[in-house]
Amino acid sequence: MHRRKPGSTRGSRRTLSRLPLAAAIYLAVSATAYAQDAAAPQAPTPAPQEQAQPTQAPPASQRTATLEAVTVTAQKRSENLQKVPISLQVLGAEKLDELNVTDFDDYVRFLPSVSYQTFGPGFAQIYMRGVASGGDGNHSGSLPSVGVYLDEQPVTTIQGPLDLHIYDVERVESLAGPQGTLYGASAQAGALRIITNKPDTSGFASGYGVEVNSVSHGGIGHVLEGFVNIPLTEAAAIRLVGWNQHDAGYIDNKPGDRQFPVRIDDGGTPADPSDDVQTSWGGVLTNRNCASTDQLVCTGRAEDDYNDVDTTGARLALKVDLNDNWSITPTIMGQNAVANGNFAFDENVGDLALNHFYKERSEDRWWQAALTVEGKIGNFDLTYAYAHLKRNDDVDSDYNDYGFWYDTLYYYNAYDANDNLINPSQYIQGKDRYKKDSHELRLASPSENRFRFVTGLFWETQKHDIQQRYLIDGFGPQYSIKDWPNTIWLTKQEREDHDEAVFGEMSYDFIPDVLIGTIGGRHFRSDNSLKGFFGFSAGWVPSSSYGEAYCASVYGDDPANWPPFNGAPCEVFDKRVKESGNLGKANLTWQITPTKMIYGTWSEGYRPGGINRRGTLPPYLSDYLTNYELGWKTSWAENRFTFNGSVFHQEWEDFQFSILGANGLTEIKNANQASIDGLEMDVNWAATYNLQLSLGAAFYDAKLTENYCGFTDADGNPVTDCAAPEAPDGTQLPVTPKFKGNTIARYNFNVGSLDAFVQGAVVHVGERKSDLRLLERDILGDLDAYTTADLSAGISKNSWSLSFYVNNLFDERADISRFTNCAETVCGASGVVPGYPNGQVYTVTNQPRTFGIKWSQEF
């Protein structure tokens, strides 16, 4: 689960990676000098007292302790972090390495402004600054409110951003608050940027890393990583990076049985059992290996540590300096992650355990081709960034809970070809196909000018081919979707989200280097559409207003006359919504001294509206976020100590809220109004040359400012005046804690000729609410606060390093998210089924205590 040094050729890593080359040059120069000296007359040997004395390094107590400057590109130009008037947290290459970061779950822990929910690798929903309603991530749902960028390219899809393996990465930037002017709709509440190391023409460098780890209550994992940077000419270089990671499983699918209820319908009198008819299957489902019969279904899915993950990927980048002013950097990257099992546990079964009966697996395959062109037109910097992303997800899910709980509560049944009762358990086969193209062209004036600007054009299209197939083994063909055997429900849709924008920001130094004003704006146009098929067969639900019943009502009862849609029986709906608008930003920065500044910002962000596929619901409207912020960036004691922070008030208007409605259909409604007040801060302190400390913290008060009644008027506007609101005014928003913080301490020292270190890191996440609605919140329960601690130690010399670590030292169970596999009031019903006193609620948790050892070397 952990990361090697990326081998960046900048700073201290440049020195380290070039030691062999430097040694060779030194020997060559020394040999030449020796030959020249041998031919020249020899100068007399100086007397001993005249010989130069070697310079001795001062003792550690006299060495200067200081913090390194951090360069970021958050405002689309290179700047010192301490000069950027944004609440901005950065994890640089060394920090990523020191914290053993390999993926999203690792680095997001150390970003206080970021909260998230997840259902496994590649299925994370990210929120920032408390702008969270929960319920996002469905293929027919709202667009994300936080954008994730890989270098210059957006890599966010509906189900979540790419879960990129973090290796050979220069830094991760977290931009809190609306970034609408420069980053658009995908950055309503903030943005995350992953910046990779680029090819370096100045010299050869390479490195590799090997790691083995052991997960408590689980298995053995490993990480293999490597990179090579090869100069081709003085003006061109390539960089090749590769990785393979195996994450051990720790969730046990325990052997277990599920007894379905037996119901008898007495067609006559209780005294006459001859008229009794069985009206539900009443059999037993087991995940053990055994021989199936009519009343016993054996799936053989029980397995310990069954949620392991295998990730393999590579990145190839080329940089060509065409001349002193122009360069091109094409990059191609790909990754394949196969995750087995489930990443949640069921408290009814036990710690890190559940009983599931059908195949659970996801395969997330993606590749991205990108091109960045950088150059100058006069004194202006021109940048063009293009990316093409293709992502394919195949997911198998156990959906047995749906059939069991609906059968238990509402007499749900399933039948075979002869109308005999059969096991009604469902499982899902999902296929999601994403294609995303983005273009950005921007022009920036010289940063040293008193008046300066950044302006640009943006264009993006994301296409999503959706297939969700709900199956019941042995389901009668008369009840199955046409040409889809055993399929009780089919979703076959095409979604397209298109965005165009012109944007810009301009700054003016009212007092040079002291008082700076900035204004920015973005004019956007969005065009979002959703079309396709969803629903049951006409034989199963003949009265439905969608599915095959809709096909029959429009095209007649003969299925041969139905025009198919991508293999589905017909097109049930085709909807489209267009809109345009403007976003603004204003900032005033006062650089009090060269090392201390304060700033005030007003900024806006938005998320486009979209389509509800249920015909009885109107489209949902755009939601907007307005931010009022006062921040500071300060450095003290000759840059040994930095203290940065901000206080803010945000107003979230008509925010979009996704729920699972009848028949599991996603419904998006504009819930209401909310406000978020907060404080964010971070401290870095070089206490001594050897000891460095850091602290990050965020405090939030995120709540509704009007009632959420659960419905809208005919125009889609939220209704707030109702007798029994589902969430009243003042209700805390879900997912985000009132406090999240972390602290890191690292001590470097020498053991003989070896460099050594010890490090400790602690992360605390406060209590969170699981849902916006009070009833569902009570069913799911709160997400408890948790604290995790990591320890590591290691030694290094010259080009190699060896380290040991233990993550989650006290084996803490983190409540990351809670969910049910059907409507909370059904699958979460308490006191209905023996063995499920509080219904069947799942908790997604973190990885248990993990011990690891890693070796890395650079050349």
N, C-alpha and C positions, 0 to 999 in steps of 0.2 A: 504493500500500500504506500510505498514511500519513494522519495525522489532523489536521484543523483544530482550532483552539481552539473549545471548546464554547460559549463565550459565556455562561458562568454569570453570573448577576447577583449573586453573592456576592463579598465581598472586593475584591481589586484589579480583578477582571473587571467587577464592578458599576460601579466608577468609569469603566472604559474604555468599557463599552457605553453608558453614559449621558452621555457627553461632549456629543453634540449636544443632548440634552434639557437638560443643565445649562447649556450655552451660551445656549439660548433663554430659559431662566428668568433667567439672569444679565442678559441684554440687556433683558428685560421689566422686571425690578426696577430696573435702572440707568436705563431711560427714565423710569419713574415717579418715581424719586428725583430725577432731573434736573429734571422738571417741578415737583416740590414745591420744590426748591431755587431754581428760577427765580422762583417766586412769593414766596418768603420773603426777608427782609432778608439781605443778604450779609454774612457775617462777614469781618472784615479778614483779608487774607492774611498768614499768619505769616511772620516773618522767616526767611531761608534756614536759619539755624542752628537754628530751632525746628521745621522740617518733619521729619515722621517719616521715618526712614531705612528703606528696604526691607530685609526680612530675607534674609540670604544663606544658602543651603544650605551646611552644613559640607562640607569636602572629603571624598572617599571614605574617606580614612584615618581620619577621625574619626566616620564614621557607625556606627551600632550594627548589628552582625551578629547575627541571631537566626533561629531556626527557627519557622515558623508552627505553631500548634496544629492538630492533626488530629482532627476529630470523626468517630466511627464509631458504628454501630448493631449491632455484632456480638452483643451480649447483649440485643437486642430493645428497647433504649432508647438515646438519644443520650448519648454519653460521650466524654471526651477519651481518645485512643488510649493515652496514657501512664498512664491510670488503669485500664485493662482488663487483668485477669490472664489473658490468653490470648496464645499465640504468634501474633501477628497482623501481617501485612504489608499495607500499603496503598499503592496507586498512585492519587494524587489527580488531579483534572482537569488541573492544570498539568503534573504529571509525565507523564501519559498523552500530553499534547500534545508535551512536550519529547522524549519517546522515540519519537515518530512511530507510536503504536499505533493500529491499525485493526481488529485481529481477535485471536482467541484465540492464534494462533502468536506474535503480537507481544508480548502482555503476559505470557504464561506464562514467557517467557525470564527475566523479572526477578522471578520468585517462586521463591526457592531451594527451598522445601519441596514444590514441585509438579514431578512428572514426568509424561510422557505418551507414548502411541503414537498414530499417526494413519495413515489411508489416504487422506487428502484432506480438503478443507473439509467440516465437519459430521460427520466420522467420527473424532473424537478420543476416546481413552479416557484419563481423568485419574486419576492416583494421587498420594497425598500421604504424606510421611513414610515412604517405603519400603514401604508396605502395598500391594504389587503382586505378583501371581502371573503376570501376562500372560494372553493368551488370552481376554480379555473382549470384549464388544461384539457377539457373535452374537445374533440375534433370539430364540433359545431358550436363552440363557445367563443368567448371574448378573446381578442388578441392580448398578449402579455403586456403588463404595465412597466416591465423593466427590460431594457435591451441588453443583449450580450454581443460583444464584438470580438472577432478574432482579427487582430491588426486593424485594417481599415474596413473590414467587411462584417455586416450583421449576420449572426448565425443563430438567431432565435426562430423556432418554429412553434406551432400551436401547443404541442405537447411539452415543450420546454426547449432550452438551448442545447447545443451539442455539449456532451460531457467529455470534453477534450482531456486527454491525458497530459498532465502538466510536467513537461520535461523540456529543457533547453528553451525556457521561457524567460524573457528579460524582466517582466513585471506583470502584475495584475493591478489595474486601477479600478477603484470603486467610486463613482461619481454620484453623490447623494442629492436628491432633489430633482425637480423637473429640468430636463435637458432638451426641451422641445425645440429650441431655435437651431441648435447644431446637430441634434440627433433624431428629431422627429417623433413620430407616433410610438415608436418602440421604446421610448425613454420618458414616459409620462412621469414616473416616480424616481428615475435614476438610470444609470447604465453601468455595466461591468465591461471592462476592456482587457483582453488577454493579448499582450504584446510579445511576439516571439523574437528570438535572436536571429539576426539577418546575416547573410553571407558577408565575410570580411576579406577584402583583397590584400590586407597587409601581411598575412602569414598563415601558415598551415596550423591547424589545431584539431585535436580529436580527444575523445574521452569515452569511457564506458562505466557502467555501474551494475552491480549484482547485489540483490537483496533476497533474504529469506526471512519469513515471519511466521509466527504461530499465533492463532486466534484462540483465546480461551473459549471453552464450550464448542470449539470448532476445529478447523483443519489447518493445513500448512499452505502458505501462499508464497509467491515469489515475484520479483520485478527484475527484468532485464532491459537495459537502456544503453543507447550509444549514439554518438554524433561524430561527424567529421566535417571540417571546413577546409576546402581545397581551393587555393587561388589558381585560376586558370591562366591569367595574364595579370599585368599590373592593373587592369581595368575590369576584371571579371573574376567571380568566384562562385562556387556552389557550396551549399550546406545541406547535408543529408542527415536526417534524424530518424531513429527507429526505436520501437518499444514493444515489449510483450509483458503483460502483467496477469497474474492469476490471483484473484482474491478468494480466500477460503470462505466456505459457507459456515454459518453458525445458527441457522434456524432449522429445527428438527420437524419434519412432517411425521408426527407420531402415528403409529398404527392405531386405527380407530374405526368405529362403526357409526352409522347414522340410521336410526330406525324411523322410517316414514310412518305417519299415522294411518290407522285403519278406520274407515268409517262405514257404517252399515245404514243403508236407507231402508227402513221398514215400510214396504209398500202397503202392508195391511195393518194388522194389530200386533202389539208386542207379544201376544200369546201365540202368534202364528209365524214362526221363523221361516217358513217356506217362501215367504214373500220378500225376505231380506236380500238386498243387493249390495255388494261391495262397491263403494263409490270413490275410493282412492287406492293407490297401489299397495301401500302397507308393507313393502318389502324392506330389506336391509341393504345399505350401501357400505362397502368397506374398502379401505385402501390397501388391504393386505393382498398377498398372492394366494389365490385359492381358485376353486372351480365355481364359475358362475352358474346359477340356476334362475328359474323364473322369479323367485322371491329373494335371491341373493345376487348382488352385482359386485364383483371383485375387480378393482382397478390396478392393484399392485404398485401404488405410488408412494407408499411409506418409505422414508429415507431420512437419515440423519445428515445434518449439515448440507442441506440440499440447495441453498441459495448461493452457490459459487458463481464467480464471474471471470471470464477470460477476455482480455482486451489486447488487441494487436493493431499497431498503426505505424505510419511513417509520414515524413514530410521532406520534400525536396524543394529547395529554393535556389534560384539563380539571380545574381545581381550583376548587371553590366553598366559600368559608367561609360556612357557614350562620349562624354567630354567632361570638362570641369563643371558644367552646369546641368547636365541631363543624365538620368539613370533610369533603368527599368528593372523591376524585380518581379518576375513570374514565380508563382508558388503553386505546388500541387500537394495536397494532403489528404489522407484517408485513414479511417479507423473502423474496426469491426469489434463490437462488444457483444458477447453472448452471455446472458444472465439466466441462470436456472432458478426455479423455486420462487418463493415470495419473501419479501423483506419486512414483513410484519408478523406479529405473533398474536395469539388469541389467549387472553387471560383465563378463559374457561378450560384451556388445555394445560397451560403452564408457562413458565418463563422460557422465552425463545422457542416456543413450540406452537403448533397448530395441527388440525386434522383437515387435510385437503385430499381430493379424490381424483382430480384430473390433471392433465399436463399443464405445467406452468413454466413458460420459457419466453424470453424475448431476445431478438437479434436486431441490433441497431447498427446498420451499415451506412456509412456516409463517406463522401469524398467532396473536396472543394478545390476548384481551380481559381486562382486569383492572379490579378495583374495590377501592379502599382507603378505608375510613371510619375517621376518627380523631375522638375526642371525649373528654369527661370525664364521669364519674359521681362527683359530689362532687370529691374530690381525686385520684381514680384515673383513669389514662389507659386508655381502651378502644380497641382496634384490631381491625378486621375486614378481612381480605384474602381476596379471591376471584380466581381466574384460570381461564380456559378456554383451553387450548392445542390447536390443531389443526396437525399437521405431516404433510406428504405427501412421501415420497421415492421417486423413480423412478431406478433405477440400471441401466445396461447395462454388463456386464463381460465382458472377454475371458477365457475359461476354457480356452483351447486347450492350455495346459500339461498339464491333467489327461488329456486324450485322448492326447496325444503321449507322455507319460512312462509311462502305464499300458500303452499299446500297445507301447512299446519294451521294457518290463520284463515285462509279463504278458499279452501278446497280446490287448490290448483291441481290439475291433472294433465296427463299426456297419454296418447294412445298409439298403438301400432297400426299396421295396415288392416288388421281385422277388428279394429276398435277394442282391443284388449288393453287394460291398464298396464302401463310400463313405468319404469323409473323416470320421474320427471326432471331429473338433474340436468342442468345446462352447463356447457362450457363454450368459450368464445375463441374464435380464430380471427384475429385482426391483422389487416395489412394496410399500412400507411405509406404512401409514396409522395415525397416532397421534392419540388423543384423550386429553386430560388435564384433569381438573377438580380443583381444590384449594380448601379452605376453612380458614382459621385465624382463631380468635377468641381474643384474649388481653387480660388485664387486668394493669396494672402500677401499683403504689403509688408515691407520690411518692419520687423518687430522693434527696431530702435527708433522708428519715426515717432514724432509727437502725435500725429494722427495715423492710425493704422486700422486695418480692417481685414476681415475674412468673409468671403462670399462664395456661394456655390449653388449647384444644381444637384438634385437627387432624384433617382428613379428606381423603383423596386417592384417586382412582381413575384408573388409566391403562389404556387399551385399545389394543391393537396388533393390527391386521389385517395378516397376513404373507402375502406371495406371492413365492415364488422358483421361477422356471421355467428349467430347464436344457435348452437346445435344441441339436439337430444338424440342419443343413440337409439336406433330402432323406431324413430318417429315416423308415423304413417305418411306415405307419399301423398295421400289425399289432403294432408294438413301441412305439408312442407311447401316452401316457396318453389315456384316453378323452376325446374332445372337446377335446383339447389337441394340435393337430398339431405334429409335429417335436419333441415334448417327451419326453425320456428320463427326466426326474425332475421331480417337482412337490412343492413344499411349499406348503400352503394351510392356515393356522392362525389361530386367534384366541387371543391372550394377554391376560389381565387381571390387574393387580396392584393390590390394594386395601390401604390402610393407614389405621388409626384410632389416635388417641393422645390421652391427657391428660398434660400436662406442667407443670412448674413449677420455679422456683428461688427460694430466699429467702436473704437476706443479713442479717447482724446485726453492728453495730459494737460489738465487745466493749470497745474503747477508741475513742471517736468519732474518725473520720478517721485512725486509726492501725492498729488491728487489726480486720480484717473477716473473718468466717466466712461461707461460702456452702455450702449443700447444694441438690441438685437431683435430680429424678427424672422418669422418663417411663414410663408404662404403655402398651404398644402391643398392637395386634391386627392381624395381617396375614392376607390371604386371597388366594392366588395360584393361578391356574388356566391351563391350556394344553390346547387341544383342536384336532382337525382331521385333515388328511390329509398324509402324506408318503410318498414312495417311488417305485418303478418301476411300469411296467405289468405285468400278469400275463403278457403275451406275451413280455416281455423277460426277466423273472426270475420264473418261475412258482413257485419254491420260497421266495420271500421271506415273512417273517413280518409284513411291513407293505406299504404300497402297495396296488395292485389285487389282489394275491394274498390280502391280508387281507380285502378286500371280498368276494372270491369264497368264501373259507372261511366267512364269517359269513352272507352273503346269497345264496349260490348262484353258479353259473357264468354266469348270464345278466346282463350289465351293466344291462339294462333294469330289473332288480329291485333295483338298488343305490340306496339313498336318498342323493342327492348332498349334499355339504357345500360351500356357497358356490362352486359350480361344479366342485369336485373330485369324484371318483367316489364317495367315501363318507367317513364319519368313522372314522378308524383308531383314535383314542384320545381320551379325555376324562379329564384328571387334575386334581386339586385338592389343595392343601395349605394348612392353616390352622395358625396358631400365635399365642401371646401370650406376653408376658414383661415384664420391667422392666429399666430402665437407671438407673444412678446416677451422681452426681458430688458431689465434696466439694472445697472450696477454702479455703485459709487465706492471707490477704494481710496483709503487714506493711508499712504505709506508713512507712518509717523517717524520711523527711523529706518535705515537700511535693513534692519532685522525685525521690525515690528510693524504690522499693518492690521487695520480693521476694514470691514466692508459691509455694505448693505445691498441686498438683492431683492428684486421682485421678478418672478419668473413664472411661466406657464407651461403646462404639459397637457397632452390630451391622448385619448384612445378612441379609435374610430368606432362608430356604431356598426350594426350588422343585422343578420337575418335570423329569425326564429323559424325553424323548419316546421313547427306545429302551426298549421294554417290559422288556428283560432287566436294566435298571439301576434301582436304587431311587431315590427322591427324594433330593436333596442337602439337607443340614442347614444351618441358620443358622450363620454364623460370627460370632465376637465378638472385639472388640479392647478390651483394658484398658490404660490409659495411666497412668503414674506420672511426674510432671513437676515440676521445680523451675525457676522462671523469675525474671527480673528486668526492670524498666523503670526506667531512670535518665536524668536530664537534668542537665547540668553547665554551668558557666560562663554562667549567666543564659540558659539554653536555647539556647546556641550549639552544644551537642554533646549528642547522645543515644546511649545504648548500651543496647540491649535484647537479650534472648536467653533461651534455655531449654535445659536438658538433660533427657532423658527416657528412659524404658524402657517399651516396649510389648510386650504378649504377645498374639499372634494365634492364636486357638484354632480348630481344625478348618476352616481357611480353604478357601474354594471355589476350584477350579481347573478351567478349561475347556480342553478339547482337541478337535481334530477326529478322531473315531474312524473306524471302518469306514464306507465309502460317504459320507464327508464329514459324518456326523452329529455334531453337537456333543454332547459328553459332559461333564457337570459332576460332579466328585467332590470330596469333602472331602479335601484333600491331606494336611494334617497340621498340626503346630504350628510356629510361627515366633516369633522375637523381633526387635525393632528397637531398637537403642540409637542415640541421636543428640544432636546439638548444633546449634541454630539461633541465629543472631544477626544483627543489623543495626545499622549505625552511620550516623548523619547528622551532618555537621559544617558549620556556617557558618563557614568558615575566615576569611573577610573579608566585608565587605558585598557584594563582587563574586563571590567564589568559594565554591561549595558542593560538597561531596563526600559521596558515600554509598557504602555497602558492605553487601552482603548475602551470607550464606554459610550452608551447611547441610552437616553431616557425618553420614553414616549407616552403621551396621553392621547390615544386615538379612539374616537367615539362618534356615535351618531348625533346629529344635531336636530333631527326630526324623526318622527315615528316611521318605522318600516312596516307597512300594512300587508305587503306581500302581493300587491297587484297594482296595475297602472290604469290610467284612463284610456280612452279610445285612441289617443294620439301617442301613447307610450310614455306619458309623463307619470312619475310616481305619485300615488295617492298617499297622503300622510295623515288624514283625519279619519280614524276608524275606532270602533269601540274596543277591539282587542288586537292591538298591533303584535306582529310576530316578534318584533324587536323595538322597544320603545326608545324615545329620545334619551340619550345618555348611555346607551348600550355600548360596551367596549367592542371595538372591531376585533375580529379573530386573527390568529396566526402570530401577530407581533407581540412580544413581551413588553411590559412597562420598562424593563431594564435588561440590557445585554452588555456584557463586558468581558475583557480578557486582559491578562497581564503576562509578560514574558521576561524572564531574567536569564542572561547568558554570561558565563564567566570563562574567559580564555586564560590559559597559563601554559607554562613549559614544564615538560618532564624530560630532563636531560636535553637531548637534541630534538625532541619531539614537541610539536604544538598539540595542546590538548584543550578540551572544553567540557563543561557541564552546563546543562540548560534545563529549565523548568518552564512550563506553560500551563496556565489555568484559564478555562473558559466557563463563564456562567451565563445561563439563559433563564430568564424569569418565567413565571407562570403565564400561559397563554390560553385563550379561548379557542375552542375547536370549531365553532360555527357562529354565524351572526345571529341566527334565529334561536330564541330562548329554549323552545321545546327540543329542537335537535341538539342544542348545546347540552342540555341536561341528559339526553340519551347517550351522547358520545363521551361526556365528561371533559373536564379541563385537561389541558396539557401541562403536566407538572413541571415546576422548575427543576433544573439539573445543573450540576457542576462537574466538569471533567478536568483531569490533570494528566499532563504528559511529561515524561522525563527522558533525557538523552545525554549521552556522553561519548566522547571519541578522541582519537588521536590522528595526526596527519604529519607527513613530512614530504617536502618537495612536491611530487606530483600525485601522491596517493593519500587516501584517507580511509579510516576504519571507524565505524560508529555503531553504537548500540542504543536502542530506545525501547521504551514501554509507553504505549499510548493508552489512554483511558485507564490510568493506574489503578483506580479503585473500582473498576468494572461497573461504572454507572450506567443505568438504563435511561436513555434520553427519550422523552416523548416528542418525536418530531412531528407526527401527525396521527390522527385517528379517523377511521372511516368504517362504513358498513358496505356490504356488497349489493344492497338494494336500499330502498327508501328507509331512512333511519327509523321511522315509526313502525316498520315491518321487521326488518332484520335486527333492529335494536330493541324489539319488544321485550320487556322484562316480565318474569313470573309466568311465562306461557309454556315454556318447554323445560322439562327437567334437565339439569346440567347446564342450563343457560340462564342463570338467575338475573343477569342484566342484559339479556340479548346476546348478540354475537357482534362485538365491536373489536376491530383490529387496531393494533398500535404499531406504527413504523418506528423502529428504534435505531440507535447507532451501533457501530461495530464494538463488540465486547473488548475487554483488555487484550492488547496485542503486543507481543514481544518480537523484536526484529534485530537483525544484524545486517549491515550493508558495507560494501567495499566499493570504492570508486577510484579511478585513476584517469589522469589527463596527460596529454602529450603535446 
